[in-house]
Amino acid sequence: MLILWLYWFEHLIFTLFLVIVLSIWGKEGFRGVAKIFVQAVRKIPAFNNLLSSILKKEVKNFVGTIKNTESDKSAAQPKVSLPKKGISHEELLKEMTKIKADDQDPSSGKLFAYVYTNENGHFDIQKEAYELFSEKTGYDGDHDKLVKEFYYAFMHENALNPMVFPSLRRFENEIVSMTASMLNGDDQVCGSLTSGGTESILMAMKAYRHRALKLFPHITNPEMVAPITIHPAHEKAASYFGFKIVHIPIDENCLPNMEKYEEAINANTIALLSSAPQYCHGVIDPIEDIAKLANKYDLPLHVDACFGGFMLPWVEKLGYNIPPFDFRVKGVTSMSADVHKYGFGAKGASVVLYNTAELRKYQMFAYAEWPGGLFGSPSMAGTRPGGNIAAAWAALKAMGQDGYLSMAKGLMETTSYLIEKINSIEGLTIMSKPHMTAFAFTSTDPSVCIYSLADALEEKGWKTERQQNPPSLHCTIMPNHAQVKEKLVEDIEYCIKTTKGKKDLAKKGTAGVYGMVGTIPDKSIVEDFLIEFFCQIYKS
């Protein structure tokens, strides 16, 4: 009886298989059947490993055939580090001219994609507009001028296709390499240049989401664990890519409760998150402790150093007590760092790094069935402005290790001065012990409303950054603050006197708005308010 049952079951399976094959044949023909067969065979580990090795060999051979120009060869050179001493502007401009000579010239009329603009009078107007609204770093006028010259020289170029403008590929490879070296990455660390911190974070979160989809398809409700101070870009990624972030509260030192952090890890957890430092209070998360959990539970760990990636290494070299936060910590699998913050590059440049090339693959996108050709993209953006890439490269080369060290020294002196002076003002205190050039201060006196103080400071021309839970004001210190630090302290002292004890001020202006927000238990109402706010100010 059992034999008969197995006989019919075998025939049933064969019949179902035949029906499926014929159905696919009817819809997609032989190609469809072959595709299903290959997909099925790729599920066999041995075959998939063999295919991967063949693909790597073919790609290596293909890349070897196209590396002809000097820029092509330079783009494939061994990894580089930040120069010990910043390279002179004259030398960098000469090198730029040499590098650019190998790029396709859009004005030649021989290019049929990627570039839609030319050098002409119309574009001169756009240059003037960029000049008016480009960021002045406060570091050095000549540095800002150099960054803009590189931006203008490559502003027509597009990194969408890495083969068309080999100079951009070289710039990007070297930017990633210099950043990885600065953050103590080994030879396996690799990454990509993005348009900013949010895109870098989005890419890392996408990588972990897609890694989980491949390795742990049974996880249908993926989660990541992070301190409540993690940047909202991670929450944006969760909204975009369909996972949940479990937030861990912080203590009086602005550090996450590690017992609750570990308790939040469960069968749905696909990654752990941390900051170096977190933006709110300038404090580095206990990354070594979080990394121990990552190793214990075999989970990847992302360190968001968008804010501090180009500051903390130099603050540490100056002798300040900086807890380990980078690739030296066993368990850190990815990092993000913004060149356009303390790297002093033009706006629109950030780096996302991974400890292996295999992990970076989950970030990338490829599509081979578009009639317009083969399409691939390493990051979220398709078109990637060449000007931002070139300007970032120039900034790193011009600053060098000595430049960053000198800048960090001056900024830390300004920061230390402000922390000491604000801490000495009755009714105010610095929150926790900041690790770098950023801090937050709050009120210790019930008669001093921190939001009323912020409103009063704005009347004196200061643009204050208000925070919540608890109410506080955030300060990120930049080079131009050195010349106004005494005035800031003076105005804070004055505004304390004019607002202290005046409860009516707490109901007006932004103080009233923040006070109202604090009383609303369901924050989704506040989020709806924010969305409506953006709809109103961007009506077009």
N, C-alpha and C positions, 0 to 999 in steps of 0.2 A: 504493500500500500504506500509506504514511504517512498519507494523507488518511483512509483507511478506519479506521486505528487511532485517529486523533484523533476520528473520528465516534463510534466505540464508547466511547471513553474519556469523551467529553462526555456521552453517554447514561448511562454508569455513574455519573458524578458527580451528574447530575441525579436519577437513581433513588435514590442514597444520600441525597441531600438531601431528597427527597420522603418517604422512609422515616422519616428523623429527624423531619421536621415532623409527619407523621401520628402517630408515636409520642408526641411531646410533646402533640399535640392530644388523643390518647386519654387521656393521664394528667392533663393540666392544662387542656385546652380552649384557647379562643382567647387567654386571658390568658397562658398558658404560651408560646404561639408568639410573641405580641407581646413578651413579656419577652426571649426569645432574640434576636428581631430588634433590639430596642433595644440590648441588650448588644453585639451585633455591630457596630451602627452607631457605638456609643460608642468603638470601637477606632479609628475614623477621627479623627485629631487635630483637623481643622477643625470637625467636628460636635461633638466633645467640648468644645472651647473655646467654641463658640457656646452649648452647653447650660450650661456653667459660668457664663457671663456672664448668661444669662437667670435662672439660679438665684440668683445674687448680687443681681440687681435685685429679684426677687420677695421674697427674704428681707429686704432693706433696706426694701421697702415694708411688709412684714408687721410688722417691728419698729417702724416708724414709727407704725403704728396702735395699738400697745399702750403707748407711752411717754406716759402721761397724768399720773401722780403725780409729785411733786417728786423722790422717790427714783428713779423711772424715768428722769427727765431727768438727774439727777445721775449715774446709772450710765452714761450715754452721753456725759458731758462729756469734753473733751480730757484727755490724760494729765496726771497730777499727780506732784509730787516730794515727798520728805520735807520737812515744814516745817523752816525753818532753826532755829526755836526751838520746843521742845515746847509743845503746847497745854495749857492748864490743865485739871485734872480737872473742875472745875465746868463749864467751857465744853463739854468733850467729853460730859459727862452730859446737858447741855441739848440738844446736837445729837443725841445718841442718842434722846432722847424724841421729838424732832421727826421723825427718820428713821423710827423704829419705827411712828409713827402711820399710815403708808401700807401697812403689812403686813397681811395677812389675819389676823384674830384667831381662833386655834384654839378659844377658849372660846365663840365665838359660835354654834357648832353648824352653821355654814354651810360647813365644810370637810370633804371626804369622803376625803381621802388625806393623806399626808406626815407628819401629826402624830398621835401616839397617846397623848399625855400632856397633863395640865392642871396649873395651879397649884393645889395642895391640900396637905393635911397629909402625904400620902404622899410628895409630891415634896419637901417640906421636909426629910424624912429624907435624901433623896438629896443635897440641897444640903449638909447637914451632913457627909455622907460625902465629898463633893468637897472641902469645906473642910479636912478632916483630911488628905487625900492629895494636894491640889494642890501644885504646885511653888512653893517660896519662892525667888525669884530671887536674893535677897541684895542686890538693887539698891536697893530702897526699899519700905518697907512700904505706903506710899500707892499706889505704882505697882502692887504686887501686888493691892491692894484694888480699884483701878480695873479691872484686867484681869478680876478675878472678877465685878465688877458687870456688865460687858459680857457676860461668859459667861452669867451667870444670866438676864439680860434676854432673851437670844436662844437659850437652851438648848432651848426647845421647837421652834424653827424648823429647817427642813430645806431645804438648797440643791439638793435633787434636781431640782426644777422651778424654773428661774430666774425664772419669771413670778409665782410665788405670793408670794414674799417679796423684793420689789425691793431692800430694804435690804441683804440679803446679797449681791446681785449688785453693788450699789454698793461695798460693803466689799471684795469680792474684786477688782473692777476696780482699785480704788485701791491695794490691797496689791500687786498685780502691777505696777502702774504705778510705785509708789514704789520697789519693789525693782529694777525694770529701770533706773530713773533712777540709783539708787545704784551699780549695776554698769555704768554708762556705756553703756546700750543706747540706740539711736536710736529714732525714732518707729515703726519697723517691728517692734521687739521686742515680743513678746506672750507670754502664758503662762497658767498656771492655779495655783490654790491646791490643795494636797494635804494629806493627813493627816500627812505627815512626810517625812523625807529618803528613806527607802526607796521610798515611793510616787512621789516626784518622779523618782528614778532609774529606777524601773520604767517610768514614763511616757515618759521620754526614750529609753530602750532600746527600748520598744515602737514608738515613732515611727520610729526608725532601722531596726528590723526590718521594719516594714510599708512603709517607703519603699523598702527593697531589694526586697521582694516585688513591688512595683508597677513599679519602674524597672529592676530587674535580676533578672527571674524565672529566669534561667539559673543564678543562684547558689543552689545547693541545700545547701551547707554553709557558711553565713555565719559570719564571724569578726569580732571587734573586738579591737583591740590596746590594752593598758593596762599600766602599771607594776604590779608585784606588790603595791604598797601601796594599790591602788585599793580602795574600800570593798566588802565582801562583797555588798552589795545589788546590785552589777553582776553578780556571779556568780549571785545569786538570779534576776535577770532573764534571764540566759543559760539557766538551768534551766527557767524558766517559758516562755520564748518561742522556744526552740530555736535557739540560736546558741552559738558557742564564744568564750571570751576567751583570747587568747594573752598570757600574762604575761611582762613584761620584768623581769629582775633589777635591783636597785639597787646602787649603789657605796657606798663608805665615807661619802659625804656624803648618803646616803639619796635619791639621784637616779637615775633610770633611765638605763641605757646607751643613748644615742641611736643608736649604730650598730646595735645589736641591735633597737632599736625599728623602725628603717627596714627592716631585714632581714625583720622579721615581717610587713610589709605585702605582701599578694599579691592574686591575682585574686578571692579570696573575702572580702577585707576590706570591711566595709560602714560602719565608723565607727572613729574614734580616741577614746581616753578619757584623762582627766587629772584631777588633784585640786588644789584651792587652799584650804587645804593638804591634804596627805594626813594622815589622823587619827593614824597611828602615831607620827610624829615631829614633826609641826607644820611640815613643810617643803613649800613650793610646788613642784610639778613644773615642769620647764622648758617652760612652756606656749607661749612664743614659738617655740621649736624644734619642738615638736610641731605647732603651727599651720602652720609652714613645710612640714612633711610633708603636712598636710591639704590645703594649697593645691597642692602639687606633684602629689599623687595624686588631687586632686578628691574628697576625702572629708570628711564632716562631722566636727566635733570637739565633744565634750561636756566641759565643765569642771564637775566635782563640787565645788561650793563650799557644800555643805550645812553643813559645819563652820565655814568661815571667811567665808562670804558677808556676814554682818552684823558682821564684825570687821575684816577686811583693809582695806576702804575707809577706815576711820577711823584704823587704824594707819598707813596710807600718808599720810594728811593730817597726822598728828603728826610726820612727817619721817623715819620709819623707812624703810629700803631694802626696798621691796616690788617684786619683779619683776612686770611686766604680767601680768594673769591673767584679765581680764574681756572685755567686748565691744569694748574698744579694740583688742584683738588681732585682726587680720584672719585669719579662718579659724575663729574660735570661733562655733559655730552654736547651742549651747544651754548653759544653766547651771542648776544647782539650788542653792537657798539656804534654810536653815531659819530660820523666824521664831521657833520655839520653842527655839532655842539662844541665840545672842548677839543675837537680835532681842528677847529678853525677853518673848515672848508665852506664852500658855498652851500646854501640851503638845497637839500635834495640828495643827501648822500649818507648812507648807513651801511654797516656790514653785518651779515649774519654768518656765524661760524659753526661748523660741526666737527666732532672729533674723528669722524670717518667719512669717506666718500660715499659709502653705502647708505649712511643716514641722510646725506644731502640729496640723494636720488629721490627720496620721498617728497622733497620740496618741488621738484621740477615737473613740467608738463610737456607732453608730446602728443601730436595727433598726425596720423599718417594717411588719412583718407580724404583730405580736403582737395578738391580739384585745383586749387591755387598753388599746390605744392606741399612739400613736407613742412610741418610747423612744429617748432619746439621753443620753449621759453624757460629760462632758469628760475624766474621769479614771477610775481604777480603781474607786473607790467609787461606789455608787449613792446611798444616803443619805449626806449630808454634814452633820454637826452644825453648826447655826448659831452655837452658842456659841463654838466654836473660831475661826470666821471673824471674828466681832465682836470677840473678845478680841485677835486678831492686829492688826486695824485700830486698836483703841484703843492697843495697845502702841506701834505705829509713830508714831501721831499724838502720843502723850504724850511719848515719848522725844525725837523730833525730832533734827535733826543735832547740835545742841549736846549733847543728852543722850548720844547714842552716842559722840561725841567725848570727852566727859568720862569716860564709862565705860571706853573703850579706854585712855585715859591711865592711869587707876588700875590697870587690869588688867595693862598692860604694865610698870608699875613693880613690881608684885608678881612678875610673871614674871621680869623681869630680876634681881630680888633672889634668887629661888630658883635661877635658872640659875647665877648667880655663886657662891652659897654651896655648891650641890651639886657644882659643878665643882671647888671648892677642897677637897672631902673626899677624902682619899687612898683610892684604889681605885675611885672613881666618876668618870664623865665624861658630859657631855651629848652626845647623839648629833646630829651635824651642827650647823647653825646655824638654829634654828627661826625662822619668820617672824612668829609671832603668839603668842597666849596659850596655847600648848600645847607640851610637850616630852617627851622620853623620856631616861632615863639608864640606863646599863649599867655593868657591872663591868669594870675594867681589871686587876684582881688575881685570879689563879686561886684564891686562898684565900677570896675573897668570892663566895658564890653569891647572885645577885640574887634568886632565888626564895625562898631562906631569909630574906633581908632583908625580902622582901615579907610572909612569914609572921610575922616578928617585929614588923613595923609593924602588922599587923592585930591582934596581941595588945594593942597600945597604942591600938586604936580606929580606925586609919586603914584605909579601904577602898581597897586598891591595885589598879591595873589592870596585870595581867601581860601581857607580849608575848613573841613568839618570833622566831627567825631574824633577828638574834640575841636572846638573852634580855635583856629590858629592862623597865622600869616606866614607864608613861605617866601624865602629869599634864595635865589640862585645868584652867586657872585660872579661878575664878569670884570674884565680889565678896567672898564670905564667907571666902576664903582669906587676905585681907589681914590679918585679925586673928589668924591662926594660923600665919603663915609662919615665924616664929622657932621656934615649937614643933615644926613639921615638920622643920626642919633639925636641931634638937636631938635629936629622936627618931631621925632617920636616922643621925646620928653615934653615938648610943648603941647602936642595933641593929647597926651595922657592927661595933662592938667585941664584942658578945655573940654574933655569928654567925660572925665571921671564923675561918677555919681549922677549923671544926667540920663535917667532911664528913658526919657522921651526920645532920645537919639537912637535908641535900640529898636525903635518901631518905624524909623524912617530909612529911606535909601536902601542900599543893599543890605544894611544891617537888619532891616525889617524883613527883607526877602529871605535871608539865611535863617533868621529867627523863626519865620513861619515854616520853612522847609524842615527844620529840626523837630517840629511838633507833629509832622505828618507821619503816621506809622507805616503806611503803604507807600513805599518809594516809587512804585510804578506810576503813581499819580504825578510825582515830580518828573519822572522820565517823559511822560506824555507832555508835560509843560515844556520841557526842554525841546522836544521835537516840534511842538507848535511854535516855540520861539524861533527856531531855525527856519521854519516855513514862513514866518512873518518877515524876518530880516532878509531872506533870500526869496523875494516874491517872483522874480523873473524866471 
